[in-house]
Amino acid sequence: MAAIQFNNVTKRYESGQEALRGVEFTIESGEMAFLTGHSGAGKSTLLKLLSRVEQPTRGDVWVGEQNLSELSRRQVPHYRRTLGVVYQNHRLLDDRTIYQNIALPLRIAGYSDEDIGRRVRAALDRVGLLATETKYPKALSSGEQQRVGIARAIVNKPRVLIADEPTGNLDPRLSLDIMSLFEQFNRIGTTVLIATHDVALIKRMRHRVLILDKGRLRHV
């Protein structure tokens, strides 16, 4: 079954800018793929459609069996909790510990303290940072902070994980470390889509590449 499907998707903003034009592609369940293209090609818009921050002007976006256009406003928060999202700027809260940062989406979802403790420590263990749970974000390096961001994204055990330039602030060695984490999650069945402009890194990873050019998909 397809994990992500775009059917003739166009996104036009009120300013008249057409960020995406007739985009069609499918990512199968358990697949890992990259999304690339020049600055302004439409990568961020495409990810916003997936996270339901934006809606298409025309066409349909499907995640699993859910047509995102059919979600009511009330259903959107629940949908987002099924999706893992990693940002270039990890968006950690500096006044909360690493544990508290990762626990936040679970608390919002209403998990018990026992479940939260188990899930947070399992996520930290997966990214190799179990010993940091009582520290604050500023005590960690950039690469470690990005790992915490990934732990927060996977703490809900999402079926689909999307990342927007997750290695944009990291050097090449750390970038490979982060990508190896995404591959680990992919190997256990998580569908992964990563937007990046780092062509050299994409070539080393050897996964399918979707190329956007001025809002159109040029290569699938």
C-alpha positions as CSV (number, residue, x, y, z in Angstrom):
1,M,0.0,0.0,0.0
2,A,1.2,3.5,-0.7
3,A,2.2,5.5,2.3
4,I,2.2,8.9,0.5
5,Q,0.4,9.7,-2.7
6,F,0.1,13.0,-4.6
7,N,-2.5,13.1,-7.3
8,N,-2.1,16.0,-9.8
9,V,-1.4,18.4,-6.9
10,T,-1.2,22.2,-7.5
11,K,-0.7,24.7,-4.8
12,R,-1.3,28.4,-5.6
13,Y,-0.9,31.0,-2.8
14,E,-3.1,34.1,-2.5
15,S,-0.2,36.2,-3.9
16,G,-0.6,34.3,-7.2
17,Q,2.6,32.3,-6.7
18,E,2.2,28.8,-7.9
19,A,4.5,26.7,-5.6
20,L,3.5,23.3,-7.0
21,R,2.1,22.4,-10.4
22,G,0.5,19.1,-11.3
23,V,2.7,17.1,-8.9
24,E,2.2,13.3,-9.1
25,F,4.1,10.6,-7.2
26,T,3.8,7.7,-4.9
27,I,6.0,6.5,-2.0
28,E,5.3,3.0,-1.0
29,S,4.9,1.9,2.6
30,G,8.4,1.2,4.1
31,E,10.2,3.2,1.4
32,M,12.9,5.9,2.0
33,A,13.2,8.7,-0.6
34,F,14.7,12.1,-1.0
35,L,13.1,15.3,-2.2
36,T,15.4,17.9,-3.7
37,G,15.5,20.9,-6.0
38,H,16.7,24.5,-6.1
39,S,15.7,27.1,-3.5
40,G,12.1,28.0,-4.1
41,A,11.4,24.8,-6.1
42,G,8.5,23.9,-3.8
43,K,10.1,21.4,-1.3
44,S,8.8,23.1,1.8
45,T,5.4,23.6,0.4
46,L,5.1,19.9,-0.4
47,L,6.0,19.1,3.2
48,K,3.5,21.6,4.5
49,L,0.8,19.8,2.5
50,L,1.9,16.5,4.0
51,S,1.7,17.9,7.6
52,R,-1.6,19.6,6.7
53,V,-0.3,23.1,7.4
54,E,-1.4,24.0,3.9
55,Q,-4.0,22.4,1.6
56,P,-3.7,22.0,-2.2
57,T,-5.5,24.3,-4.6
58,R,-6.2,21.3,-6.8
59,G,-5.6,17.6,-6.5
60,D,-5.4,15.2,-3.6
61,V,-2.7,14.3,-1.0
62,W,-3.1,10.9,0.6
63,V,-1.2,9.5,3.6
64,G,-2.1,5.9,4.0
65,E,-5.8,5.6,3.5
66,Q,-6.5,9.2,4.5
67,N,-7.2,11.9,2.0
68,L,-5.9,15.0,3.8
69,S,-8.4,17.3,2.1
70,E,-11.2,15.5,3.9
71,L,-9.8,16.1,7.4
72,S,-11.9,18.4,9.5
73,R,-10.2,21.1,11.5
74,R,-10.8,19.0,14.6
75,Q,-9.2,15.9,13.1
76,V,-6.0,17.7,12.1
77,P,-4.2,17.6,15.5
78,H,-4.9,13.8,15.8
79,Y,-3.5,13.3,12.2
80,R,-0.4,15.2,13.0
81,R,0.3,13.0,16.0
82,T,0.5,10.0,13.6
83,L,3.2,11.8,11.6
84,G,6.9,12.3,12.6
85,V,8.4,15.7,11.5
86,V,12.0,16.7,11.8
87,Y,13.1,20.3,11.1
88,Q,16.4,22.0,10.2
89,N,16.0,24.1,13.2
90,H,15.1,21.4,15.8
91,R,12.8,23.8,17.6
92,L,13.7,22.5,21.1
93,L,12.5,24.5,24.1
94,D,15.5,25.8,26.0
95,D,13.8,26.0,29.3
96,R,12.9,22.3,29.4
97,T,15.1,19.3,29.8
98,I,15.7,16.9,27.0
99,Y,13.3,14.5,28.6
100,Q,10.6,17.2,28.8
101,N,11.1,18.2,25.2
102,I,10.6,14.7,23.9
103,A,7.7,14.0,26.3
104,L,5.8,17.1,25.2
105,P,3.8,15.5,22.2
106,L,3.0,12.5,24.4
107,R,1.6,14.7,27.2
108,I,-0.5,16.6,24.6
109,A,-1.8,13.2,23.4
110,G,-2.8,12.2,26.9
111,Y,-0.3,9.3,27.6
112,S,0.2,8.2,31.2
113,D,3.4,9.1,33.0
114,E,4.5,5.5,32.9
115,D,4.0,5.2,29.1
116,I,5.7,8.6,28.6
117,G,8.8,7.5,30.6
118,R,9.1,4.2,28.7
119,R,8.6,5.8,25.2
120,V,10.9,8.8,25.9
121,R,13.8,6.6,27.1
122,A,13.3,4.2,24.2
123,A,13.5,7.1,21.7
124,L,16.6,8.5,23.4
125,D,18.2,5.1,23.3
126,R,17.5,4.8,19.6
127,V,19.4,8.0,18.9
128,G,22.2,7.2,21.3
129,L,21.4,9.9,23.9
130,L,19.9,8.1,26.8
131,A,22.4,9.7,29.2
132,T,21.2,13.3,28.3
133,E,17.6,13.2,29.6
134,T,18.2,15.6,32.5
135,K,20.3,18.0,30.5
136,Y,19.0,21.2,28.7
137,P,19.3,21.7,25.0
138,K,22.1,24.3,25.2
139,A,24.3,21.8,26.9
140,L,24.3,19.7,23.8
141,S,26.1,20.1,20.4
142,S,24.2,20.9,17.2
143,G,24.4,17.3,16.1
144,E,23.1,16.1,19.5
145,Q,20.3,18.6,19.4
146,Q,19.2,17.4,16.0
147,R,19.2,13.8,17.4
148,V,16.9,15.0,20.1
149,G,14.6,16.5,17.5
150,I,14.6,13.1,15.7
151,A,13.8,11.4,19.0
152,R,10.9,13.7,19.6
153,A,9.6,13.0,16.0
154,I,9.7,9.2,16.5
155,V,8.5,9.0,20.1
156,N,4.9,8.4,18.9
157,K,6.2,5.6,16.6
158,P,4.9,7.2,13.4
159,R,4.3,5.2,10.3
160,V,5.6,8.2,8.2
161,L,8.6,10.4,9.0
162,I,9.3,13.6,7.1
163,A,12.3,15.8,7.4
164,D,12.9,19.3,6.1
165,E,16.7,20.0,5.6
166,P,17.6,18.0,8.7
167,T,21.3,18.3,8.1
168,G,21.4,21.9,6.9
169,N,23.3,23.1,9.9
170,L,25.7,20.2,10.2
171,D,29.1,19.3,8.8
172,P,29.4,16.3,6.4
173,R,30.3,13.7,9.0
174,L,27.5,14.6,11.3
175,S,25.1,14.7,8.3
176,L,26.0,11.1,7.5
177,D,25.4,10.1,11.2
178,I,21.9,11.7,11.0
179,M,21.1,10.0,7.7
180,S,22.2,6.7,9.2
181,L,19.6,7.2,11.9
182,F,16.8,7.7,9.3
183,E,18.0,4.5,7.5
184,Q,17.7,2.6,10.9
185,F,14.1,3.8,11.3
186,N,13.4,2.9,7.7
187,R,14.7,-0.6,8.1
188,I,12.1,-1.3,10.8
189,G,9.3,-0.3,8.5
190,T,9.0,3.5,8.8
191,T,8.3,5.4,5.6
192,V,10.8,8.2,5.3
193,L,10.8,11.3,3.1
194,I,13.7,13.8,3.4
195,A,13.9,17.2,1.7
196,T,17.4,18.4,1.2
197,H,19.6,20.4,-1.2
198,D,22.7,18.4,-0.4
199,V,23.2,16.5,-3.7
200,A,26.5,14.9,-2.6
201,L,24.8,13.4,0.5
202,I,21.9,12.1,-1.6
203,K,24.3,10.4,-4.0
204,R,26.0,8.6,-1.1
205,M,22.7,7.4,0.4
206,R,21.4,5.6,-2.8
207,H,17.7,5.9,-2.4
208,R,15.0,7.2,-4.8
209,V,15.2,10.9,-5.5
210,L,12.3,13.2,-6.4
211,I,13.5,16.4,-8.1
212,L,11.3,19.6,-8.1
213,D,12.0,22.4,-10.6
214,K,9.9,25.5,-10.3
215,G,7.0,23.6,-8.8
216,R,7.1,20.7,-11.2
217,L,8.3,17.2,-10.5
218,R,11.1,16.5,-13.1
219,H,12.3,13.2,-11.9
220,V,10.7,10.4,-9.8
